[in-house]
Amino acid sequence: MILLLATLASASILIEEPATVGEEVEITVLDDLSRPIVGAPVRVAHRVGLTGERELALGLTDARGQVYWTPTQGGRTQVRARELSTTVRVHDKTPPAPTLVLLGLTALTGLVLGLLALRPPRRRARRSPK
Amino acid sequence: MPIAPPKSIPLRLVGVAVLGILPALALTPSLLAQGGLAILAACSVVAVAVGLPLVSAERSVEAVDSRLRVGAEDLGSLLLTLAIAAAAAPWVALLGWPGIAIMAVGWSAASWPSRASWIGIVVLLALGATGVVVSLGMGPVQDPGWTLLRPWWSSWASWIGLTLIGGMLLAGVGYGGPKLLPGPRWRSAAACVAVGLFFALGLSLLHATSYELDLSLQPSTLTIVAVLPLLGAAPLMIATRTELPRLHAAIGLALSLLLAGPGLEGLPFFWGALLPAGLAICLILKVLIAQGVHRFVLGLGALLSLAVIPLTAPSLPGTWAAAVLALVPGLAVWLVGTRQLLVQRHA
């Protein structure tokens, strides 16, 4: 298990990695003496700075400074607890289909147009004089 | 006076490559943040479904001996110059002095009197080197960041106007499309759209990877390395298009610097109002001299350009940015009007 450590002063948020959509992960909030912070509100923010940014409250940390989170959305996600924050990459179980389809379609459009442009122009057939 | 394509084969290839650069440069991380790949996909649909037919219709009037046609072509070339300056401005502002130096070199090369083929070879080599650098840089990235690229269709109102104008520019609407390859005009336009889509896809992937690293919408070093040759090559569009390269190069350089400085705040107004209005005027001039179905297609194109203004609804810029933007209609009236007088005198 790899632990991701984010520190502000010495306080930190520890997250189980790798985080995957649909699989529960453990988030631990520690103070500057590495003691668990009890009752800290923990939130996660998806699409930070982008259209569709949203923040979800996960709840308060328990006596061990822990809270559990089951990601529902893949991508870069920011975990916030009090003044602390860290980012974690949530992996999708399958690649994001709409993004891949659009990527493929746009590349295909470029490819088809390129091939059409490369095709030599038709020569007009000359009519033989009768 | 019809615009002749460059004779040099490297310059023709460069023309195809650099005409695609413009929308790629304009597709900044902050624009991608509004809709992800949906923006690029919509842009490609507009380029194919609207841009290519419009370019073909524009071609129908290029042989017409009319002052209106000369005016429309001059206005189209000026709009192209302005669009290059506006697309480059955010990058010049980000880079500072190196950006200014690159623009100075690019615009100077564009005004080179002989338009020597070595310019084309140098630019092709630079673009090739960029491709290698970007490929090497992207190599270690096993899984590119998908967060920024995720299509966000529900926010269409914030980007559909810019997508319309981007798709039309990608195909070369307004300045009559590129005339770089033999055969029908749509052939060159299709090549430019293809190259432009690949440039834009590559830069989008770089922006997305950069966002994934630190949740920042600021371009990474790799993205900046990729953009540098594109910035330098972009002004060469006018070398392959216009018969007034020196004048346009001077205008382009001046506006690149002004838009990167005091005019930076006014860029949304330029893309959302000034450029669409200019394109609409350009197409309306061509409607007046076109015949048959081409007139209908050009008229629809003009309406679509005008529709961009309420769709984007840009806010009015501050005093300094407004002063810089006020130069645009002034330049258009001066440049097109002067040429009209000369044409009238020679007639």
Interface residues (C-beta under 8 A of the other chain):
Chain A: R47 V48 G49 L50 T51 G52 G74 G75 R76 Q78 T87 R89 D92 P95 P96 P98 T99 L102 L103 L105 T106 A107 T109 G110 L111 L113 G114 L116 A117 L118 P120 P121
Chain B: A33 Q34 G35 G36 L37 A38 L40 A41 S44 V48 G145 W146 T147 L148 L149 R150 P151 W152 S154 S155 S158 L181 P182 G183 P184 R187 S188 A190 A191 V193 A194 V195 L197 F198 L201 Y211 E212 L215 S216 L217
